[in-house]
Amino acid sequence: MSSLLLIIHVFICIALIIIVLLQAGKGAEIGASFGSGGSNTVFGASGGQSFMSKMTAGVAIIFMLTSLTLAYFHGQPGGSSVMPENLAPQTQTAPQAPVEAPAAAQPEETKK
């Protein structure tokens, strides 16, 4: 369930980006996005801006719902995450002194 919701969420993110980029700025008509004034015949005289704003609002609502649902599933016990569970810094112990080899294993020193 969580994987399907994540896939839907990614598609909604991409759609929201595309829809926002297609919108015209203030004072510009939607026809400028499509390269001509053909939007008047498709959306009506003032229907282009309202259509795009309604579509943006709808996709933004779906985006927020999928975000909240994914956050809820992550908070459940056993929820999956891309982050490791243990984020606390690991404590390090002090290095121990090297262990000396037994006397029998060491080569004898030559006396002068």
C-alpha positions in Angstrom: 0.0 0.0 0.0 2.8 2.4 0.9 4.7 1.7 -2.3 1.6 2.4 -4.4 0.9 5.6 -2.5 4.5 6.7 -3.0 4.3 6.1 -6.8 1.1 8.1 -7.0 2.7 10.9 -4.9 5.7 11.1 -7.3 3.3 11.4 -10.3 1.3 14.1 -8.6 4.5 16.0 -7.8 5.5 15.9 -11.5 2.0 16.9 -12.6 2.0 19.8 -10.1 5.3 21.1 -11.4 4.1 20.9 -15.1 0.8 22.6 -14.3 2.5 25.5 -12.4 5.0 26.0 -15.2 2.2 26.1 -17.8 0.4 28.9 -16.0 0.9 32.4 -17.4 2.1 35.2 -15.2 -0.1 38.1 -14.0 -1.4 40.1 -16.9 -0.5 37.5 -19.6 -3.0 35.2 -21.3 -2.9 31.5 -21.2 -2.5 31.6 -25.0 1.1 32.7 -24.6 1.9 29.3 -23.0 0.6 27.5 -26.1 2.1 29.8 -28.6 -1.0 31.5 -30.0 -4.4 32.9 -29.1 -6.1 29.5 -29.6 -7.0 29.3 -25.9 -10.0 31.5 -26.5 -11.6 28.9 -28.6 -10.8 26.0 -26.3 -11.5 27.5 -22.8 -13.8 30.4 -23.7 -13.1 34.1 -23.3 -12.0 33.9 -19.6 -12.1 30.2 -18.9 -8.4 29.5 -19.4 -7.2 31.1 -16.3 -10.0 29.6 -14.1 -9.4 26.1 -15.6 -5.7 26.2 -14.9 -6.2 27.6 -11.4 -8.9 24.9 -10.6 -6.6 22.2 -11.9 -3.7 23.6 -9.8 -5.9 23.6 -6.7 -7.1 20.1 -7.3 -3.6 18.6 -7.8 -2.3 20.6 -4.8 -5.0 19.1 -2.6 -4.2 15.6 -3.8 -0.5 16.3 -3.2 -1.2 17.3 0.4 -3.4 14.3 1.0 -0.8 11.9 -0.3 1.9 13.7 1.8 -0.1 13.4 5.0 -1.0 9.8 4.3 2.6 8.9 3.7 3.6 10.6 6.9 1.0 8.7 8.8 2.1 5.3 7.4 5.7 6.2 8.2 4.8 6.9 11.8 3.3 3.4 12.3 5.4 0.7 13.9 7.2 -1.2 11.2 6.9 1.7 8.7 9.4 1.8 5.9 11.9 4.6 5.5 14.8 5.4 3.3 16.7 6.8 6.3 18.5 4.4 8.8 16.7 3.9 12.0 19.6 4.6 14.3 20.7 8.1 13.7 22.3 8.6 17.1 26.1 9.1 17.0 28.0 5.9 17.9 30.2 6.1 21.0 33.7 5.0 20.6 35.8 3.3 23.2 39.3 4.3 23.9 41.9 2.2 22.1 43.5 -0.4 24.3 47.2 -0.8 24.8 48.8 -3.4 22.5 49.2 -6.8 24.0 52.8 -7.8 24.3 53.8 -11.2 23.1 54.9 -13.8 25.8 58.7 -13.8 26.7 59.3 -17.2 25.1 58.1 -16.0 21.7 60.4 -13.1 21.6 63.9 -13.6 20.2 66.7 -13.5 22.7 69.0 -10.6 22.7 72.6 -11.1 22.1 74.9 -10.2 24.9 78.1 -8.3 24.1 
